[in-house]
Every structure is written in C-alpha cells, then in structure tokens.
Amino acid sequence: MSTTQEATATSLLRFATAGSVDDGKSTLVGRLLHDSKSVLADQLEAVEHASRRRGQEAPDLALLTDGLRAEREQGITIDVAYRYFATARRRFILADTPGHVQYTRNMVTGASTAELAVVLVDARNGVVEQTRRHAAVAALLRVPHVVLAVNKMDLVDYAEPVFAAIAEEFTAYAASLGVKDVVAVPISALAGDNVVEPSAHMDWYGGPTLLEHLETVPVGTDPSAEPARFPVQYVIRPQSEEFHDYRGYAGQLASGVLRVGDAVTVLPSGHTSTVAAIDALGTATEIAWAPQSVTVRLADDIDISRGDLIAAGRVPVPTKDVEATVCHLNERPLHVGAKVLLKHTTRTVRALVKEISYRIDIDTLERRSGAEGLNVNDIGHVVLRTAEPLALDDYTDNRRTGSFVLIDPSDGTTLTAGMAGEAFDTVSTTDAPDAPEEEDWV
C-alpha cells in the first residue's frame, strides 16, 4: 500500500474554503462548480433568473453557494455549506465556510475533517488579519495542505509582483505556524482565470490551476503507518442456534490496520487479546483498514461495551486528567467549574472544567492567562477531570482519536470542540491560574 493514494476517479478529497468578507469566496466556489460542469441546468437557470431580477446581466455564481435567505440578502456567507462534486480524476466534498470573525467557529467545524484548506485573499488588500486567523485555524486543526488563492488579479492588472509579495508573506506566516505544504495560485474567480482553465493573462505563472491542484494533491495516508484504533460502537450477540457463541464488536476503524492474529489491548480496562476474526458486510476477511466499518471478534471473552477502544501498536495511556486546546462553539460561555459531558469517539463520560489555562489571541497567537471563561469563537487551553478514564491520542498524532466535543448535560447542546494536547508548539506557555477544588460530580 503506497504512502498516499493516487488521484483517481475513486479517490476522495475533503477540502474547506475560507476568506475574508468580499474576497470573492462564494464567487470562487460558484466558478469552480460551474466550470467543472458540476451545476445542474435547473440550478444554473435559477441563478440566471435571480441575477436578472437584481439587475445583473451575467449570472452571479455566488448564488450557487449562498443558500440561506440572509446570505443572499446580505451578500455574505453565514453557515457552513457542503457541496459534492466530481471530475474524471477525483471526487470532492467541499465545506464552504464563512469569512466573518464572528463565524470562526463555523470554519473550525468545516475544516475539522478537511485534508486541504483554500484560503482566499483579495490581491488589492493582500494578507489581512482575517487571513492570518484562517491560516492559524488551519494549523490548529492540522490540515495537511493549504492553498493560497490570490483572487481579483484582474483588478491589479494581473501583476506578478503583487502576487509574489502576497505569496511570500503568507507562506512565511504559515511556516511559523507549522504548516508545511502551501501552494499559491493567482486567480480571478469572476473572470475564471486559473480556476478551472489556465489564464491567458498570466503567462508568467507556470503552476497548476486551482482545480488541477485539487485533482492531484496527495490525499490520505498509509494506514499501516498508523497504530490501529477501533472504537466499539455496538456489541453483537445474536444468541441464536446458528450463532450460539458469536460475540462481535462492531464499529468503524478510526485509524491503522487490523489483521487476524494481531495482538490488541482493550482500553480503558487494559485487558489484552488477539483478533480471532474480522467480518465485513457479513463476510469474513483477514484484514481491515481505516475507515472501514467492520465487526471484530477476539480470541478471549472480555467485558467490552460501547465506548471501549480496541487498540494495536502504540497504546495510549488512559487518564482522567485531559489537557486540550479547545474552540468554544456556543453562545453560552464555558466557565471554570462547569459540569459537562465529554464525547470521545463512541464514549461519553461526565467531566468537570478544572482549569482554563489560557486563551489564545488568534491574531497574534499570544497566550493570555488568567481566563475565567471562554466565549463563543474563543480558542484556549483547558484542563478537564473526567469521571472515567479516556484513551486519547495526541491530536497531532491522530485527528480522529485525539478530538472530542463537550456537551451540555441539561439539553444535549454541543458546547466546545476539543483537541488533545497543545495547539502551536512555537508559542511559549504562560502561567496558568490555580485550579478549583474537584467536585464530587466527577
């Protein structure tokens, strides 16, 4: 199995777009869908009709993505919109995320599963505060590939020096955040330059168009290079005559590869066993790899239930003390001492917010200690105490088993998205406030 998947018609790229207000992000996404022949005739007709009503001669391609009435009326993107399209070379899931500062949480949601982020800038304005914020969020979420799309090149006479200066500034900032792969593409979403078709106005640019890069960027990793992580979702015990002794553990392999005969550890109990059989779609198989959904059978009878983790390779140490970087998503602030539910893979446990070590200024990356709470869109570092031990990997090592969400136990509302470990290694930690006394709740 190769380190990366080749770009084929069966490969899938999940990517997110982000850009400041009026940078032309919705137009870019509309152009990408239109020029790649991914828009149905009735959709295009509706856009043309709406554009004529607004007094526009040419169809406003931004209307293909701004689906909410408030978005169309204000000319902005508010919610994350998912678009599915395909070319002859690859399938795509696009998360179109908002550009406003107050919708940072929406970008976190859209980019959390992305393998690539397209950060859009206006060639006339260059790298602005919101551009740095989007780069920081992409770095925080460990998005492996970033594309800098320098838009509106037609409004700067397609000048190469303008593009070069913006690309150099952004690449240097992204590198300081730990982003290793940045590709810059000069485009005009309105005119279609270098989005799907090469531009006739920028013969000085010899790189790929945006779509060409999306079609050819390596996706995925070699599952055999990652430790196996299998969160148990359901225990199957038919107890029928045909399957009298059958005991299987169903779920989706979060990472790595499992083979019949592999030694595994069940967490958090720490019991060990070997894989006796693997069933996929009712058929026995010798091997399973992420993200396949399978049923695993073990050689030993062990007390295993939903939420347990079957692990092979490097085994995480279960702990009740969780340190994590979090992005607060809810309008209700998150305070020290708050009682929450923590959902990690298929396991949900009670937890207490012991400490908010610091809040990260996403513009400067400074860590501001002494925070008593986190407001909506705030990113900070917290210490949690859980009622039961959790087997978390560090988010930098495993995005699936290193992430979790905090939930309000009273109404089930999602409060906070969490990533185990530190956010940015390049920034020093400040002193943290004293933790409150632990409560009996955990």
N, C-alpha and C positions, 0 to 999 in steps of 0.2 A: 504494500500500500504506500503510495507516494506521500511526501510531506504535505503537499497541497493538492486540491482537486483541480483537474484541468477544466478550462472553460468549455463546457459542452452544453447542449440543449437541456440536459437533465440537471446541471448544477444550478444552485440557488444562491443568490446574493441578497442579503438583507442590508439595506442602507438607509440612512437618515439624512434629511436636508435641514439646514439651519442658516439663517441670515438675518441681518438687521432689517428694521422696518424700511420699506421702499427700496430694498436692494434688488427686487425683482425675482424673489424666490418662487412665488406662485407662477409667474410667467415662465420661469425656467422649467419647472416641473410640467407645466402645460405643454411647453415646446418639446420637451423630451418625450412625452406621451404622444403628442401629435405627429412629430416627425418620425417616430419609430413605428407608426401605424398601429398604435395601441388604443386609439379612440374610436368608439363605435359611431356609425353615421348619425344616429339619432342624438347622441351626446354632442357631436360637433354642430348639428343643426340647432340644438337648443342654445348652445353658446353663441352661435352666429345671430340667432334671434334676439337673445338678451343684449348682445353688443349693439345691435341696431337700435334697440329701444333706448339705449344710453347715448345714442348719437355717434357711435364709433363705426367707421367704415370697415375696418378689418376686425376679425373675431378676436376678442380678448381672451387669450389662452389661460389667463389666471383663473377664469371662472370654472375651468375644468377641475380645479383642486379646492377652491374656497367654497365648500358645500353649505356651511351654515348661513342663514339669512344675515346674521350680524356680521359675518365675514364679508359677504358680498356688499353690504351697505357701507361698511367702514373701509373696505379695500385692504383688510389685514387678515392674517391667519391667526386663529384663536386656539382651536383644538388640534390634536394630532390626527392627521388623515392618512389612512393606509391605502396605498394603490398597488395593484397587482398587474404586472405586465410581463411580456416575454419577447425575446428576439430569437433568431435562429440559433444563437450561441448560448443563451442563458435565460433563466427565469429570475424575476426580481420581485421583492417585496419592499416597497418604498414607504418610509414613515416621514411624512411631510410635517415638520414641527414648527411651532410659532417662533417669531423673532423677538417679540417684546420681552423686556426684562421681567415683567410680572408673570410670564409664562415659562420661566426657566424650568419649572417642574415638568412641564409638558415635553420639553426636549429631553429631560432625563428619562421620562417614560419611553419616548420614541427611540432613543439611542441605546437603551439598555441591552437590546438584543442585536444591535447592528454590528456588522463587520466592517462597515465603511461609513464615514460621515462626509457629506458635501457641505462645506462652509462657504457661503456666498458673501462676496463683498462688492460694493459699488466702486468701480475704477476711479470715479471722481473723488471719493471720500477716503479710499484706502482702508487700512486696518483701524477700526474704531473700538471703543470699549466693549460693545456687544460682540464683536468678532473675537476678542480675547476671551470673553466669557464663554462663547461657544467652543473655542479651542480647549479651554480648561475643562468644560463638561465632558468633551470627547476624551480627554486624557484621563479624567477621573473615572470614567466608565470603561477605560482600557479598550477603546475602539481601535482595532489594529491598523486601519488605513484611513487617511484623511485626504480629501481633495479640496484644494482651494480654487474655487471658481470665481475668477475676477470678471464680473459682469459689467455690462454697459460700456464695453470697449468702443462701441460706435460713437459714444459721446465724448471720447478723448482722442478721436481721430485714429483709433487703432494703434496708438503709440507704444512701441515696445518698451521704452524706458519707464513708462508709467507702470506697465505690468511687471517688469523686472524688479522695480523698487518695492512694490507691494508683496510680491512673492518672496523676496529676500527677508523682509521684515516679519512676515507671518511664519516662514519656515524657522527663523531663529527663535521666535517666541514659542512655537510648538515644540522645538527641540528642548527648550528649557523646561518644558512640562513632561518630557519623557516620550513624546510622540516621535516614533522613528521613521514612519513612512508618510511623507507628504508629497503630493503631486499637484502642481499648479497648472491650471488651464485658463487661457484668456478666451472669453466668450461674449456674445451678445444674444441674450435669450430672446429679445424682441425680434431681432433680425435672423436668428438661427445660426449665427456664426459659431462653429466649433462645438455645437451641442450634439447634433447627430451627424451633420455634414461638415466637412472641412471648410474653413473660411477662405474666401478669395481675397479678403482684405488684410490678412495677416500671414503673408508668405514667410515672415521671419520666424514664425512658430513651427517647429518641426515635430512636436509631440502629438499624442493621440487626441481625438475629440473626446468629449466627456463620455459619450456612450461607448466608444471604443475602450476607454479605460475601465468602465464598469463591466464590460464584457470579458475583459482579460485579466483583471486583478485577481491574484490567488485568493481563493476562499477556503475556509475550513482549515483544520489541522490534522495531523496524523493521529487518529485515536489511540494507536498503540504507543504513542509517546506520552500519553497522559495516564495517570492512575485511574482505575475503574471506580466509578461511583454509581451505585444503583439504589435510589430511594424507593422504599417499598410503598406502593400505593394501595395494594389490596392483597389479602391472603385468600387463596383459593383452596377450599376444602369441599369437594363435591360429596364425599361420603356416600357414594353410590356403589352398587355391586361392581360396576366396571372400573371405577376409580376409588376403590375402598381405602387405599393408603396414600392417595395423592395429596401432597401438600406443596403448593406452589406460591411463589411470591411475585406478584405482577407489578409492573411499573415501567418507566422509561429510563433507559441508561443515560445518565446525565453527562458522563464523560468516560473515555477509555474503552477498553475491550474486555469482555468476559469470555472465557473458554471453559468447556467442560474439563474438569480436573484442576482448575485454578484454586489456590488457597485463598480464602476470604475471611474477613473479620466483620462481625455484625456489631454495629455501633448504635447506641452508646454502651451496650452491655459488655462488649469486648470478647464475646464468645467467637470461637474460630471453627471453621468447617471447610469443606471443598464443594465446588459446584458439581452436582451429580448429573444435571440435565438442564437444557435450555429449550423452551418451547416458544416458537414464533408463529403466530396465526394458526395455532393448533398443530404445528409440525415440528418435530424435534430437529434441532440444529446444534452444531458443535461450537459455534461462535456467535457472538452478538457484539455490536459496536454502537457507540452513541451516534445519533439519538434514537436508536431503535426501541420500540416498545415490545417487551418480551415477558415471559414468565420463567423465573429461575427456581430450580429445585436444588436443595442442599443434601449432602450425604448424612447429616445429623439432624435429629429432631431438636430444634432450638426454639425458645419462646420468642417469636418475631411477630411484630404487628405493624400496622400502618405508621409511617413516620420513622421507622428504623432505617439505617443505611447499611447496605452490604457493600463493603469496600475491599479493593485489592490494591497491591502496590504500596505506596506511601500512605499510611493510615493517619488521618487527623486525630488529635487528642481531644476527646470530649471535654467540654468545660461549661461551667455555669456563668463564668465571667466573660462577657463578649465585648470586645473593643472594636468599634467600627466607625467608618465615615458614613454619614447619612445625609440625605436630601429630604427636607421636610416638605410634604406634598399638600398638607391640609391647612385650611384657613384657621383652624384652632391651633394655637401654639403648643409645642411639646416642651414640658417643664421637667426639671429635676424632681424626682419622686413620683412621676406619673406611672400608673399601672397599665400595662399594655399586654397584648398578645403578640408573640413573635412567630411568624410563619417562615420556616426554612425548609425548602423542598416540600415534602409531604408532611412535615412535622410541625405542629403548632403547640407552643408552650406559653405559660404565663411568664411575664418579665417585669422588672422594675427599672426605671431610668435612674441609675445611681449617680451619674455624673455627666455633665456636658462640658467636656474638657476645653473646647474652644470652638469658635465659629470661624469659618474661612471666608475672608473677603475675596470673592471670586474674581474681582477686577485686579487686585494686587497680589493675591494668594497669601496675604498676611493672615496669621492665625491670631484671633482676638480672644484671649482667655477671659474667664470670669463670667461667661454667659449663663444666665439662669434658665433661658429657654431658647427655642428655635422657632422662628416664624415661617410662614409659607415661603417657599423658594430658598430658604436658608440652607447652607451646607455646612456641616460641622462634624466634630468627632465626639462620640458618646461612649459611655461605659454602661453596659446593661448587666443585670443579675437575673438569671433565669431560674425557674422553679425546677427544671430538669436539664440535665446536660445535653449539649448540642455538639455535633461533629461538623464543624465548619472548616472549610479550607480558606486560606487567604484569598481574597478576591483577585489579587494579582496573579495567582496560580490557577484559579478556576472560577470563571464568572458565574457558572451555574450553582455550584455548591458553596460559593463564597458570598452569595447575596441572600437577602431576606427582606421582609416587609414587617412593619409594626402596624398593628390593628387596634382600633378602639374596642375594648371588650363589651361596651354597652350597646353598640349598634352595628358593629362589624365594619365600620368605615376604615379605609386604608389611610394611615397617618403619615408614614415615613418609609422611604426606600433606603436600605442599608447595604453596605459593602464592607465585609470584614477586613480589618487592617487599616493602614494609613493611606491617605489619598495621594499626596505628592511627596516623594522621597527628597526632593530638592529643597523643601522648606523646613526650617527647624521648628521644633515644638516649643511652645511657651508653657509657662507654669499653669497647672490646672487647679481649679478650686477644690476645696475639700469636699469629699463625698458625704452625703447624708447617711444617717443610720439606716441599716437594712430593715425592712418591714416584714412582718410575718406572712404577708401575702405571697412571697416567694420563698 
